């Protein structure tokens, strides 16, 4: 620990953002699980690569930085893969 108030404040703000990210990921997982169940009830494939490309393209257009294009695509590609693994019950 440090006695520097700026470091402590920034660390606290980072922790708050991390908690918000965690809440967002968990909310996303719940929605994707519901979507998967609905698609299965209709006999539709869970994974839609075209939709994933559209999502990444839309996020690319919305990204105002400082996250780089490559960083954004890597982050969300991994989030998509993580989401699929989690919703499928941990299967790779």
Residue pairs with C-beta under 8 A, 6 or more apart in sequence:
1 8
2 8
25 79
25 82
28 79
28 83
29 83
29 86
29 87
32 83
32 87
33 87
36 46
36 87
39 45
39 46
40 46
46 84
46 87
47 84
52 80
55 76
55 80
56 73
56 76
56 77
59 72
59 76
60 69
60 72
60 73
63 69
63 72
67 75
85 91
85 92
